[in-house]
Amino acid sequence: MLYKKILVKIGSNVLTQADGLPDLQRIHNLVLQISQLKAQNIAVILVSSGAVAFGRSIVQASDKNDTIAQRQLFASVGQVKLMQTYSELFANHALTCAQVLVTKEDFRDRRHYLNMKNCLLTLLQNNIVPIINENDVISITELRCLQTMMSWQDCLLL
């Protein structure tokens, strides 16, 4: 075994179909692959986008909301559905997952960073798959970038 621990990053473009809605079959296949890694005693941390896409599949936003507010709406509703989907799929493989929502500020503040690190280590020690996602409800930098079509590199400078 080469690795004891790996991080898997799944972007929205991987989790969604051409119409922008969640691709449940692909998510199922990704969870299957992660469960196979876990069966080899490899600790896995999953970094997953997709809350906005899941929210868009559930809620019709009012035209009264601006684009940022609509994306916050989709993210807040969709995060629940995203985690419910992961939880059900991992349970099919006798695995438990946990949600870890973060913002860029969590990496800038030493105490927040250490709290997050300790949480992740505890989850891994208890054979739980941590699923990390940016908290798009309060962290709107990425949402602004999507709205203005700025490159991600430009957004990192904000």
Sequence and secondary structure as in RCSB ss.txt:
>XXXX:A:sequence
MLYKKILVKIGSNVLTQADGLPDLQRIHNLVLQISQLKAQNIAVILVSSGAVAFGRSIVQASDKNDTIAQRQLFA
SVGQVKLMQTYSELFANHALTCAQVLVTKEDFRDRRHYLNMKNCLLTLLQNNIVPIINENDVISITELRCLQTMM
SWQDCLLL
>XXXX:A:secstr
   SEEEEEE HHHHB TTSSB HHHHHHHHHHHHHHHHTT EEEEEE  HHHHHHTT    TTS HHHHHHHHH
HHHHHHHHHHHHHHHHTTT EEEEEEE HHHHHSHHHHHHHHHHHHHHHHTTEEEEEEE TTT  HHHHHHHHT 
 HHHHHT 
